[in-house]
Amino acid sequence: MSKKKNTPGNGIVYSTDPNFSLEPEQEEAAVTLAPAEQILRVTLDKKQRAGKVVTLITGFVGKDEDIEKLGKELKTKCGTGGSVKDGEILIQGDYKEKVVKWLLDWGYKRTK
């Protein structure tokens, strides 16, 4: 299922205002917060995963490239597979304690 991008005028059918003009929406530049400002949650999850446990890291605020980089570093440290989808990092297996320790070591002070 693909999502349709919200474009200017989407939903506007007709206006009776003679001075009406569509204002282009300002796209917010995604800014990655500093590691100390990030509030990351590390949980174990096995819902809809055929009973397999994954370590789930949520709450990352920033650019897609930065979360991909963090996900790759964590997968390398754990020596396992995983993925980055929808702003979440999935690490295959139960690595909660190790992931929390590494994130704290890397400066993510508000990790739970």
Biopython code that builds the backbone (N, CA, C, O; Angstrom):
import numpy as np
from Bio.PDB.StructureBuilder import StructureBuilder

atoms = [
    (1, "MET", "N", (0.835, -1.154, 0.000)),
    (1, "MET", "CA", (0.000, 0.000, 0.000)),
    (1, "MET", "C", (0.891, 1.232, 0.000)),
    (1, "MET", "O", (1.684, 1.412, 0.925)),
    (2, "SER", "N", (0.783, 2.075, -1.002)),
    (2, "SER", "CA", (1.614, 3.263, -1.062)),
    (2, "SER", "C", (0.830, 4.467, -0.571)),
    (2, "SER", "O", (-0.368, 4.601, -0.817)),
    (3, "LYS", "N", (1.538, 5.334, 0.128)),
    (3, "LYS", "CA", (0.901, 6.535, 0.642)),
    (3, "LYS", "C", (1.049, 7.650, -0.391)),
    (3, "LYS", "O", (2.091, 7.787, -1.031)),
    (4, "LYS", "N", (0.001, 8.433, -0.539)),
    (4, "LYS", "CA", (0.033, 9.542, -1.452)),
    (4, "LYS", "C", (0.606, 10.745, -0.720)),
    (4, "LYS", "O", (0.157, 11.073, 0.377)),
    (5, "LYS", "N", (1.581, 11.396, -1.308)),
    (5, "LYS", "CA", (2.196, 12.548, -0.671)),
    (5, "LYS", "C", (1.217, 13.708, -0.686)),
    (5, "LYS", "O", (0.552, 13.960, -1.691)),
    (6, "ASN", "N", (1.134, 14.406, 0.425)),
    (6, "ASN", "CA", (0.244, 15.542, 0.549)),
    (6, "ASN", "C", (0.811, 16.698, -0.269)),
    (6, "ASN", "O", (1.843, 17.266, 0.091)),
    (7, "THR", "N", (0.145, 17.048, -1.361)),
    (7, "THR", "CA", (0.606, 18.119, -2.226)),
    (7, "THR", "C", (-0.245, 19.354, -2.010)),
    (7, "THR", "O", (-1.390, 19.240, -1.574)),
    (8, "PRO", "N", (0.293, 20.547, -2.308)),
    (8, "PRO", "CA", (-0.502, 21.757, -2.155)),
    (8, "PRO", "C", (-1.776, 21.652, -2.977)),
    (8, "PRO", "O", (-1.744, 21.227, -4.131)),
    (9, "GLY", "N", (-2.887, 22.036, -2.386)),
    (9, "GLY", "CA", (-4.154, 21.981, -3.086)),
    (9, "GLY", "C", (-4.871, 20.674, -2.867)),
    (9, "GLY", "O", (-6.021, 20.523, -3.278)),
    (10, "ASN", "N", (-4.216, 19.728, -2.227)),
    (10, "ASN", "CA", (-4.836, 18.451, -1.955)),
    (10, "ASN", "C", (-5.979, 18.678, -0.976)),
    (10, "ASN", "O", (-5.747, 19.070, 0.167)),
    (11, "GLY", "N", (-7.200, 18.438, -1.412)),
    (11, "GLY", "CA", (-8.349, 18.648, -0.555)),
    (11, "GLY", "C", (-9.071, 19.956, -0.846)),
    (11, "GLY", "O", (-10.224, 20.116, -0.444)),
    (12, "ILE", "N", (-8.428, 20.898, -1.533)),
    (12, "ILE", "CA", (-9.079, 22.158, -1.905)),
    (12, "ILE", "C", (-9.759, 21.938, -3.253)),
    (12, "ILE", "O", (-9.113, 21.616, -4.250)),
    (13, "VAL", "N", (-11.066, 22.119, -3.257)),
    (13, "VAL", "CA", (-11.815, 21.918, -4.492)),
    (13, "VAL", "C", (-12.092, 23.253, -5.160)),
    (13, "VAL", "O", (-11.863, 23.418, -6.358)),
    (14, "TYR", "N", (-12.589, 24.208, -4.376)),
    (14, "TYR", "CA", (-12.986, 25.481, -4.950)),
    (14, "TYR", "C", (-13.019, 26.520, -3.843)),
    (14, "TYR", "O", (-13.395, 26.208, -2.713)),
    (15, "SER", "N", (-12.633, 27.747, -4.152)),
    (15, "SER", "CA", (-12.708, 28.826, -3.185)),
    (15, "SER", "C", (-13.419, 30.013, -3.823)),
    (15, "SER", "O", (-13.162, 30.350, -4.979)),
    (16, "THR", "N", (-14.318, 30.646, -3.063)),
    (16, "THR", "CA", (-15.018, 31.834, -3.560)),
    (16, "THR", "C", (-14.251, 33.101, -3.256)),
    (16, "THR", "O", (-14.652, 34.180, -3.693)),
    (17, "ASP", "N", (-13.169, 33.002, -2.524)),
    (17, "ASP", "CA", (-12.356, 34.166, -2.185)),
    (17, "ASP", "C", (-11.528, 34.566, -3.401)),
    (17, "ASP", "O", (-10.712, 33.773, -3.869)),
    (18, "PRO", "N", (-11.721, 35.793, -3.930)),
    (18, "PRO", "CA", (-10.976, 36.205, -5.130)),
    (18, "PRO", "C", (-9.476, 36.374, -4.849)),
    (18, "PRO", "O", (-8.673, 36.347, -5.781)),
    (19, "ASN", "N", (-9.095, 36.543, -3.600)),
    (19, "ASN", "CA", (-7.678, 36.721, -3.254)),
    (19, "ASN", "C", (-7.011, 35.430, -2.806)),
    (19, "ASN", "O", (-5.863, 35.444, -2.362)),
    (20, "PHE", "N", (-7.725, 34.311, -2.919)),
    (20, "PHE", "CA", (-7.194, 33.029, -2.466)),
    (20, "PHE", "C", (-6.075, 32.554, -3.378)),
    (20, "PHE", "O", (-6.190, 32.604, -4.603)),
    (21, "SER", "N", (-5.000, 32.097, -2.770)),
    (21, "SER", "CA", (-3.922, 31.453, -3.531)),
    (21, "SER", "C", (-3.363, 30.331, -2.668)),
    (21, "SER", "O", (-3.323, 30.421, -1.441)),
    (22, "LEU", "N", (-2.944, 29.302, -3.328)),
    (22, "LEU", "CA", (-2.368, 28.173, -2.595)),
    (22, "LEU", "C", (-0.957, 28.537, -2.158)),
    (22, "LEU", "O", (-0.110, 28.901, -2.974)),
    (23, "GLU", "N", (-0.725, 28.433, -0.877)),
    (23, "GLU", "CA", (0.603, 28.693, -0.335)),
    (23, "GLU", "C", (1.373, 27.376, -0.334)),
    (23, "GLU", "O", (0.911, 26.390, 0.241)),
    (24, "PRO", "N", (2.535, 27.351, -0.968)),
    (24, "PRO", "CA", (3.315, 26.108, -0.902)),
    (24, "PRO", "C", (3.745, 25.857, 0.541)),
    (24, "PRO", "O", (4.240, 26.755, 1.221)),
    (25, "GLU", "N", (3.548, 24.634, 0.989)),
    (25, "GLU", "CA", (3.916, 24.293, 2.354)),
    (25, "GLU", "C", (5.424, 24.226, 2.476)),
    (25, "GLU", "O", (6.118, 23.699, 1.607)),
    (26, "GLN", "N", (5.906, 24.769, 3.564)),
    (26, "GLN", "CA", (7.337, 24.739, 3.831)),
    (26, "GLN", "C", (7.696, 23.365, 4.368)),
    (26, "GLN", "O", (7.156, 22.925, 5.383)),
    (27, "GLU", "N", (8.597, 22.699, 3.694)),
    (27, "GLU", "CA", (9.041, 21.393, 4.181)),
    (27, "GLU", "C", (10.074, 21.614, 5.266)),
    (27, "GLU", "O", (11.033, 22.366, 5.092)),
    (28, "GLU", "N", (9.862, 20.947, 6.386)),
    (28, "GLU", "CA", (10.808, 21.060, 7.477)),
    (28, "GLU", "C", (12.031, 20.207, 7.166)),
    (28, "GLU", "O", (11.922, 19.033, 6.813)),
    (29, "ALA", "N", (13.182, 20.822, 7.307)),
    (29, "ALA", "CA", (14.412, 20.073, 7.103)),
    (29, "ALA", "C", (14.605, 19.158, 8.309)),
    (29, "ALA", "O", (14.635, 19.621, 9.449)),
    (30, "ALA", "N", (14.733, 17.882, 8.056)),
    (30, "ALA", "CA", (14.921, 16.932, 9.151)),
    (30, "ALA", "C", (16.289, 17.182, 9.775)),
    (30, "ALA", "O", (17.319, 17.116, 9.104)),
    (31, "VAL", "N", (16.276, 17.465, 11.055)),
    (31, "VAL", "CA", (17.508, 17.728, 11.781)),
    (31, "VAL", "C", (17.677, 16.625, 12.807)),
    (31, "VAL", "O", (16.761, 16.327, 13.574)),
    (32, "THR", "N", (18.842, 16.029, 12.813)),
    (32, "THR", "CA", (19.117, 14.969, 13.772)),
    (32, "THR", "C", (19.539, 15.589, 15.097)),
    (32, "THR", "O", (20.477, 16.383, 15.160)),
    (33, "LEU", "N", (18.828, 15.209, 16.152)),
    (33, "LEU", "CA", (19.180, 15.696, 17.485)),
    (33, "LEU", "C", (20.505, 15.085, 17.925)),
    (33, "LEU", "O", (20.888, 14.003, 17.481)),
    (34, "ALA", "N", (21.184, 15.793, 18.791)),
    (34, "ALA", "CA", (22.438, 15.275, 19.346)),
    (34, "ALA", "C", (22.131, 14.020, 20.160)),
    (34, "ALA", "O", (21.031, 13.889, 20.695)),
    (35, "PRO", "N", (23.089, 13.097, 20.260)),
    (35, "PRO", "CA", (22.841, 11.868, 21.012)),
    (35, "PRO", "C", (22.342, 12.115, 22.435)),
    (35, "PRO", "O", (21.494, 11.364, 22.919)),
    (36, "ALA", "N", (22.840, 13.140, 23.112)),
    (36, "ALA", "CA", (22.424, 13.405, 24.489)),
    (36, "ALA", "C", (20.972, 13.868, 24.563)),
    (36, "ALA", "O", (20.342, 13.758, 25.616)),
    (37, "GLU", "N", (20.432, 14.386, 23.458)),
    (37, "GLU", "CA", (19.053, 14.886, 23.442)),
    (37, "GLU", "C", (18.052, 13.827, 22.985)),
    (37, "GLU", "O", (16.844, 14.012, 23.136)),
    (38, "GLN", "N", (18.536, 12.730, 22.434)),
    (38, "GLN", "CA", (17.659, 11.676, 21.940)),
    (38, "GLN", "C", (17.039, 10.916, 23.118)),
    (38, "GLN", "O", (17.712, 10.624, 24.106)),
    (39, "ILE", "N", (15.753, 10.604, 22.995)),
    (39, "ILE", "CA", (15.081, 9.772, 23.989)),
    (39, "ILE", "C", (14.748, 8.458, 23.293)),
    (39, "ILE", "O", (13.750, 8.356, 22.579)),
    (40, "LEU", "N", (15.591, 7.460, 23.508)),
    (40, "LEU", "CA", (15.420, 6.172, 22.838)),
    (40, "LEU", "C", (14.837, 5.146, 23.795)),
    (40, "LEU", "O", (15.201, 5.103, 24.970)),
    (41, "ARG", "N", (13.937, 4.325, 23.291)),
    (41, "ARG", "CA", (13.335, 3.234, 24.052)),
    (41, "ARG", "C", (13.815, 1.923, 23.443)),
    (41, "ARG", "O", (13.704, 1.712, 22.236)),
    (42, "VAL", "N", (14.344, 1.056, 24.277)),
    (42, "VAL", "CA", (14.806, -0.258, 23.829)),
    (42, "VAL", "C", (13.895, -1.295, 24.466)),
    (42, "VAL", "O", (13.836, -1.416, 25.689)),
    (43, "THR", "N", (13.181, -2.045, 23.624)),
    (43, "THR", "CA", (12.240, -3.049, 24.111)),
    (43, "THR", "C", (12.433, -4.353, 23.352)),
    (43, "THR", "O", (13.029, -4.391, 22.276)),
    (44, "LEU", "N", (11.911, -5.418, 23.945)),
    (44, "LEU", "CA", (11.866, -6.705, 23.259)),
    (44, "LEU", "C", (10.465, -6.873, 22.699)),
    (44, "LEU", "O", (9.479, -6.519, 23.345)),
    (45, "ASP", "N", (10.386, -7.417, 21.489)),
    (45, "ASP", "CA", (9.087, -7.563, 20.838)),
    (45, "ASP", "C", (9.067, -8.879, 20.078)),
    (45, "ASP", "O", (10.072, -9.289, 19.498)),
    (46, "LYS", "N", (7.910, -9.540, 20.087)),
    (46, "LYS", "CA", (7.756, -10.726, 19.247)),
    (46, "LYS", "C", (6.372, -10.794, 18.633)),
    (46, "LYS", "O", (5.929, -11.862, 18.212)),
    (47, "LYS", "N", (5.694, -9.672, 18.580)),
    (47, "LYS", "CA", (4.384, -9.622, 17.955)),
    (47, "LYS", "C", (4.542, -9.711, 16.438)),
    (47, "LYS", "O", (5.383, -9.029, 15.854)),
    (48, "GLN", "N", (3.748, -10.535, 15.821)),
    (48, "GLN", "CA", (3.724, -10.730, 14.369)),
    (48, "GLN", "C", (5.093, -11.082, 13.801)),
    (48, "GLN", "O", (5.435, -10.677, 12.690)),
    (49, "ARG", "N", (5.873, -11.835, 14.568)),
    (49, "ARG", "CA", (7.206, -12.232, 14.110)),
    (49, "ARG", "C", (7.401, -13.739, 14.247)),
    (49, "ARG", "O", (8.523, -14.213, 14.422)),
    (50, "ALA", "N", (6.314, -14.482, 14.166)),
    (50, "ALA", "CA", (6.344, -15.943, 14.231)),
    (50, "ALA", "C", (7.037, -16.436, 15.497)),
    (50, "ALA", "O", (7.731, -17.452, 15.468)),
    (51, "GLY", "N", (6.854, -15.727, 16.605)),
    (51, "GLY", "CA", (7.428, -16.144, 17.876)),
    (51, "GLY", "C", (8.883, -15.783, 18.065)),
    (51, "GLY", "O", (9.443, -16.037, 19.132)),
    (52, "LYS", "N", (9.512, -15.199, 17.062)),
    (52, "LYS", "CA", (10.920, -14.803, 17.169)),
    (52, "LYS", "C", (11.018, -13.477, 17.922)),
    (52, "LYS", "O", (10.184, -12.589, 17.748)),
    (53, "VAL", "N", (12.036, -13.359, 18.750)),
    (53, "VAL", "CA", (12.231, -12.150, 19.548)),
    (53, "VAL", "C", (13.131, -11.186, 18.787)),
    (53, "VAL", "O", (14.137, -11.589, 18.204)),
    (54, "VAL", "N", (12.759, -9.910, 18.797)),
    (54, "VAL", "CA", (13.609, -8.866, 18.239)),
    (54, "VAL", "C", (13.788, -7.774, 19.283)),
    (54, "VAL", "O", (12.919, -7.555, 20.127)),
    (55, "THR", "N", (14.919, -7.099, 19.212)),
    (55, "THR", "CA", (15.168, -5.940, 20.042)),
    (55, "THR", "C", (14.762, -4.729, 19.216)),
    (55, "THR", "O", (15.257, -4.530, 18.106)),
    (56, "LEU", "N", (13.864, -3.925, 19.760)),
    (56, "LEU", "CA", (13.274, -2.808, 19.034)),
    (56, "LEU", "C", (13.734, -1.501, 19.661)),
    (56, "LEU", "O", (13.553, -1.289, 20.860)),
    (57, "ILE", "N", (14.333, -0.614, 18.851)),
    (57, "ILE", "CA", (14.779, 0.688, 19.324)),
    (57, "ILE", "C", (13.900, 1.738, 18.661)),
    (57, "ILE", "O", (13.881, 1.843, 17.434)),
    (58, "THR", "N", (13.175, 2.512, 19.454)),
    (58, "THR", "CA", (12.260, 3.529, 18.935)),
    (58, "THR", "C", (12.591, 4.883, 19.536)),
    (58, "THR", "O", (13.324, 4.979, 20.521)),
    (59, "GLY", "N", (12.039, 5.929, 18.929)),
    (59, "GLY", "CA", (12.181, 7.276, 19.461)),
    (59, "GLY", "C", (13.269, 8.100, 18.819)),
    (59, "GLY", "O", (13.507, 9.227, 19.253)),
    (60, "PHE", "N", (13.946, 7.587, 17.795)),
    (60, "PHE", "CA", (15.022, 8.342, 17.152)),
    (60, "PHE", "C", (14.430, 9.506, 16.369)),
    (60, "PHE", "O", (13.481, 9.329, 15.605)),
    (61, "VAL", "N", (14.991, 10.698, 16.561)),
    (61, "VAL", "CA", (14.549, 11.880, 15.830)),
    (61, "VAL", "C", (15.704, 12.345, 14.958)),
    (61, "VAL", "O", (16.773, 12.701, 15.455)),
    (62, "GLY", "N", (15.471, 12.336, 13.640)),
    (62, "GLY", "CA", (16.529, 12.801, 12.757)),
    (62, "GLY", "C", (16.385, 12.301, 11.342)),
    (62, "GLY", "O", (15.342, 11.784, 10.943)),
    (63, "LYS", "N", (17.450, 12.464, 10.599)),
    (63, "LYS", "CA", (17.481, 12.095, 9.185)),
    (63, "LYS", "C", (17.508, 10.582, 9.024)),
    (63, "LYS", "O", (18.000, 9.855, 9.886)),
    (64, "ASP", "N", (16.968, 10.127, 7.900)),
    (64, "ASP", "CA", (16.951, 8.699, 7.602)),
    (64, "ASP", "C", (18.366, 8.132, 7.521)),
    (64, "ASP", "O", (18.614, 7.007, 7.953)),
    (65, "GLU", "N", (19.295, 8.913, 6.965)),
    (65, "GLU", "CA", (20.675, 8.419, 6.831)),
    (65, "GLU", "C", (21.291, 8.152, 8.205)),
    (65, "GLU", "O", (22.047, 7.197, 8.381)),
    (66, "ASP", "N", (20.956, 9.014, 9.182)),
    (66, "ASP", "CA", (21.550, 8.865, 10.510)),
    (66, "ASP", "C", (20.997, 7.653, 11.254)),
    (66, "ASP", "O", (21.743, 6.954, 11.940)),
    (67, "ILE", "N", (19.687, 7.397, 11.122)),
    (67, "ILE", "CA", (19.123, 6.218, 11.783)),
    (67, "ILE", "C", (19.616, 4.948, 11.094)),
    (67, "ILE", "O", (19.815, 3.924, 11.747)),
    (68, "GLU", "N", (19.816, 5.011, 9.766)),
    (68, "GLU", "CA", (20.373, 3.859, 9.045)),
    (68, "GLU", "C", (21.788, 3.565, 9.549)),
    (68, "GLU", "O", (22.157, 2.408, 9.746)),
    (69, "LYS", "N", (22.570, 4.620, 9.752)),
    (69, "LYS", "CA", (23.952, 4.457, 10.228)),
    (69, "LYS", "C", (23.970, 3.841, 11.632)),
    (69, "LYS", "O", (24.749, 2.931, 11.914)),
    (70, "LEU", "N", (23.088, 4.360, 12.514)),
    (70, "LEU", "CA", (23.014, 3.820, 13.877)),
    (70, "LEU", "C", (22.567, 2.366, 13.846)),
    (70, "LEU", "O", (23.119, 1.534, 14.566)),
    (71, "GLY", "N", (21.578, 2.053, 13.024)),
    (71, "GLY", "CA", (21.106, 0.670, 12.894)),
    (71, "GLY", "C", (22.210, -0.256, 12.414)),
    (71, "GLY", "O", (22.355, -1.372, 12.913)),
    (72, "LYS", "N", (22.988, 0.209, 11.446)),
    (72, "LYS", "CA", (24.084, -0.615, 10.921)),
    (72, "LYS", "C", (25.148, -0.861, 11.997)),
    (72, "LYS", "O", (25.663, -1.972, 12.121)),
    (73, "GLU", "N", (25.474, 0.172, 12.768)),
    (73, "GLU", "CA", (26.463, 0.010, 13.843)),
    (73, "GLU", "C", (25.982, -0.995, 14.888)),
    (73, "GLU", "O", (26.753, -1.835, 15.352)),
    (74, "LEU", "N", (24.689, -0.902, 15.258)),
    (74, "LEU", "CA", (24.151, -1.834, 16.257)),
    (74, "LEU", "C", (24.120, -3.258, 15.730)),
    (74, "LEU", "O", (24.444, -4.191, 16.464)),
    (75, "LYS", "N", (23.736, -3.445, 14.469)),
    (75, "LYS", "CA", (23.717, -4.793, 13.890)),
    (75, "LYS", "C", (25.125, -5.372, 13.847)),
    (75, "LYS", "O", (25.316, -6.562, 14.100)),
    (76, "THR", "N", (26.109, -4.537, 13.529)),
    (76, "THR", "CA", (27.500, -4.996, 13.480)),
    (76, "THR", "C", (27.978, -5.395, 14.875)),
    (76, "THR", "O", (28.619, -6.432, 15.043)),
    (77, "LYS", "N", (27.663, -4.565, 15.877)),
    (77, "LYS", "CA", (28.071, -4.868, 17.252)),
    (77, "LYS", "C", (27.446, -6.168, 17.749)),
    (77, "LYS", "O", (28.096, -6.961, 18.430)),
    (78, "CYS", "N", (26.163, -6.381, 17.398)),
    (78, "CYS", "CA", (25.471, -7.592, 17.841)),
    (78, "CYS", "C", (25.861, -8.810, 17.000)),
    (78, "CYS", "O", (25.677, -9.948, 17.431)),
    (79, "GLY", "N", (26.390, -8.573, 15.824)),
    (79, "GLY", "CA", (26.757, -9.682, 14.955)),
    (79, "GLY", "C", (25.535, -10.419, 14.430)),
    (79, "GLY", "O", (25.561, -11.638, 14.256)),
    (80, "THR", "N", (24.468, -9.676, 14.180)),
    (80, "THR", "CA", (23.225, -10.291, 13.739)),
    (80, "THR", "C", (22.551, -9.395, 12.710)),
    (80, "THR", "O", (23.025, -8.298, 12.414)),
    (81, "GLY", "N", (21.447, -9.878, 12.174)),
    (81, "GLY", "CA", (20.706, -9.115, 11.182)),
    (81, "GLY", "C", (19.710, -8.182, 11.835)),
    (81, "GLY", "O", (19.578, -8.125, 13.057)),
    (82, "GLY", "N", (19.024, -7.464, 10.993)),
    (82, "GLY", "CA", (18.016, -6.537, 11.464)),
    (82, "GLY", "C", (17.628, -5.604, 10.345)),
    (82, "GLY", "O", (18.019, -5.800, 9.194)),
    (83, "SER", "N", (16.858, -4.590, 10.682)),
    (83, "SER", "CA", (16.440, -3.630, 9.669)),
    (83, "SER", "C", (16.070, -2.312, 10.324)),
    (83, "SER", "O", (15.935, -2.212, 11.543)),
    (84, "VAL", "N", (15.910, -1.303, 9.473)),
    (84, "VAL", "CA", (15.446, 0.004, 9.909)),
    (84, "VAL", "C", (14.220, 0.324, 9.078)),
    (84, "VAL", "O", (14.302, 0.456, 7.857)),
    (85, "LYS", "N", (13.063, 0.449, 9.759)),
    (85, "LYS", "CA", (11.808, 0.741, 9.064)),
    (85, "LYS", "C", (10.997, 1.723, 9.884)),
    (85, "LYS", "O", (10.928, 1.606, 11.108)),
    (86, "ASP", "N", (10.391, 2.677, 9.229)),
    (86, "ASP", "CA", (9.456, 3.602, 9.867)),
    (86, "ASP", "C", (10.015, 4.234, 11.136)),
    (86, "ASP", "O", (9.291, 4.400, 12.118)),
    (87, "GLY", "N", (11.280, 4.583, 11.122)),
    (87, "GLY", "CA", (11.881, 5.232, 12.288)),
    (87, "GLY", "C", (12.199, 4.305, 13.437)),
    (87, "GLY", "O", (12.485, 4.767, 14.541)),
    (88, "GLU", "N", (12.155, 2.999, 13.200)),
    (88, "GLU", "CA", (12.473, 2.013, 14.231)),
    (88, "GLU", "C", (13.633, 1.146, 13.768)),
    (88, "GLU", "O", (13.764, 0.834, 12.585)),
    (89, "ILE", "N", (14.463, 0.768, 14.715)),
    (89, "ILE", "CA", (15.567, -0.142, 14.429)),
    (89, "ILE", "C", (15.201, -1.489, 15.019)),
    (89, "ILE", "O", (14.880, -1.584, 16.203)),
    (90, "LEU", "N", (15.247, -2.544, 14.195)),
    (90, "LEU", "CA", (14.970, -3.903, 14.653)),
    (90, "LEU", "C", (16.262, -4.700, 14.593)),
    (90, "LEU", "O", (16.920, -4.767, 13.555)),
    (91, "ILE", "N", (16.615, -5.302, 15.720)),
    (91, "ILE", "CA", (17.784, -6.173, 15.800)),
    (91, "ILE", "C", (17.265, -7.571, 16.100)),
    (91, "ILE", "O", (16.527, -7.763, 17.066)),
    (92, "GLN", "N", (17.643, -8.553, 15.280)),
    (92, "GLN", "CA", (17.150, -9.914, 15.470)),
    (92, "GLN", "C", (17.786, -10.535, 16.702)),
    (92, "GLN", "O", (19.009, -10.649, 16.793)),
    (93, "GLY", "N", (16.945, -10.936, 17.649)),
    (93, "GLY", "CA", (17.428, -11.591, 18.863)),
    (93, "GLY", "C", (17.271, -10.704, 20.084)),
    (93, "GLY", "O", (16.888, -9.538, 19.987)),
    (94, "ASP", "N", (17.578, -11.286, 21.238)),
    (94, "ASP", "CA", (17.459, -10.584, 22.519)),
    (94, "ASP", "C", (18.798, -9.939, 22.863)),
    (94, "ASP", "O", (19.667, -10.574, 23.461)),
    (95, "TYR", "N", (18.956, -8.677, 22.482)),
    (95, "TYR", "CA", (20.188, -7.934, 22.746)),
    (95, "TYR", "C", (19.900, -6.651, 23.521)),
    (95, "TYR", "O", (20.660, -5.687, 23.430)),
    (96, "LYS", "N", (18.811, -6.637, 24.280)),
    (96, "LYS", "CA", (18.372, -5.420, 24.961)),
    (96, "LYS", "C", (19.451, -4.827, 25.857)),
    (96, "LYS", "O", (19.773, -3.644, 25.743)),
    (97, "GLU", "N", (20.013, -5.643, 26.748)),
    (97, "GLU", "CA", (21.009, -5.132, 27.696)),
    (97, "GLU", "C", (22.250, -4.613, 26.977)),
    (97, "GLU", "O", (22.777, -3.558, 27.329)),
    (98, "LYS", "N", (22.718, -5.351, 25.969)),
    (98, "LYS", "CA", (23.899, -4.925, 25.225)),
    (98, "LYS", "C", (23.636, -3.627, 24.461)),
    (98, "LYS", "O", (24.479, -2.729, 24.451)),
    (99, "VAL", "N", (22.476, -3.528, 23.825)),
    (99, "VAL", "CA", (22.141, -2.334, 23.042)),
    (99, "VAL", "C", (22.064, -1.115, 23.949)),
    (99, "VAL", "O", (22.583, -0.055, 23.601)),
    (100, "VAL", "N", (21.423, -1.250, 25.111)),
    (100, "VAL", "CA", (21.326, -0.128, 26.050)),
    (100, "VAL", "C", (22.718, 0.301, 26.494)),
    (100, "VAL", "O", (23.004, 1.497, 26.561)),
    (101, "LYS", "N", (23.586, -0.659, 26.797)),
    (101, "LYS", "CA", (24.955, -0.347, 27.222)),
    (101, "LYS", "C", (25.707, 0.407, 26.128)),
    (101, "LYS", "O", (26.361, 1.411, 26.410)),
    (102, "TRP", "N", (25.621, -0.072, 24.864)),
    (102, "TRP", "CA", (26.323, 0.591, 23.761)),
    (102, "TRP", "C", (25.774, 1.989, 23.511)),
    (102, "TRP", "O", (26.542, 2.921, 23.275)),
    (103, "LEU", "N", (24.464, 2.145, 23.561)),
    (103, "LEU", "CA", (23.877, 3.471, 23.340)),
    (103, "LEU", "C", (24.324, 4.455, 24.423)),
    (103, "LEU", "O", (24.627, 5.611, 24.127)),
    (104, "LEU", "N", (24.365, 3.997, 25.675)),
    (104, "LEU", "CA", (24.839, 4.866, 26.751)),
    (104, "LEU", "C", (26.310, 5.226, 26.552)),
    (104, "LEU", "O", (26.709, 6.367, 26.787)),
    (105, "ASP", "N", (27.119, 4.252, 26.118)),
    (105, "ASP", "CA", (28.535, 4.505, 25.857)),
    (105, "ASP", "C", (28.730, 5.502, 24.716)),
    (105, "ASP", "O", (29.685, 6.279, 24.723)),
    (106, "TRP", "N", (27.826, 5.480, 23.738)),
    (106, "TRP", "CA", (27.928, 6.357, 22.566)),
    (106, "TRP", "C", (27.330, 7.734, 22.811)),
    (106, "TRP", "O", (27.305, 8.557, 21.895)),
    (107, "GLY", "N", (26.843, 8.012, 24.027)),
    (107, "GLY", "CA", (26.367, 9.339, 24.357)),
    (107, "GLY", "C", (24.859, 9.510, 24.363)),
    (107, "GLY", "O", (24.367, 10.619, 24.568)),
    (108, "TYR", "N", (24.119, 8.437, 24.142)),
    (108, "TYR", "CA", (22.658, 8.501, 24.203)),
    (108, "TYR", "C", (22.244, 8.347, 25.657)),
    (108, "TYR", "O", (21.833, 7.267, 26.080)),
    (109, "LYS", "N", (22.352, 9.435, 26.426)),
    (109, "LYS", "CA", (22.184, 9.403, 27.882)),
    (109, "LYS", "C", (20.746, 9.157, 28.317)),
    (109, "LYS", "O", (20.518, 8.685, 29.430)),
    (110, "ARG", "N", (19.766, 9.468, 27.463)),
    (110, "ARG", "CA", (18.361, 9.338, 27.855)),
    (110, "ARG", "C", (17.750, 8.071, 27.281)),
    (110, "ARG", "O", (16.613, 8.075, 26.809)),
    (111, "THR", "N", (18.506, 7.002, 27.325)),
    (111, "THR", "CA", (18.053, 5.707, 26.808)),
    (111, "THR", "C", (17.440, 4.895, 27.933)),
    (111, "THR", "O", (17.978, 4.851, 29.039)),
    (112, "LYS", "N", (16.309, 4.249, 27.649)),
    (112, "LYS", "CA", (15.636, 3.421, 28.654)),
    (112, "LYS", "C", (15.390, 2.043, 28.086)),
    (112, "LYS", "O", (14.832, 1.184, 28.769)),
]
sb = StructureBuilder()
sb.init_structure("model")
sb.init_model(0)
sb.init_chain("A")
sb.init_seg("    ")
for serial, (resi, resn, name, xyz) in enumerate(atoms, 1):
    if name == "N":
        sb.init_residue(resn, " ", resi, " ")
    sb.init_atom(name, np.array(xyz, "f"), 0.0, 1.0, " ", f" {name:<3s}", serial, name[0])
structure = sb.get_structure()
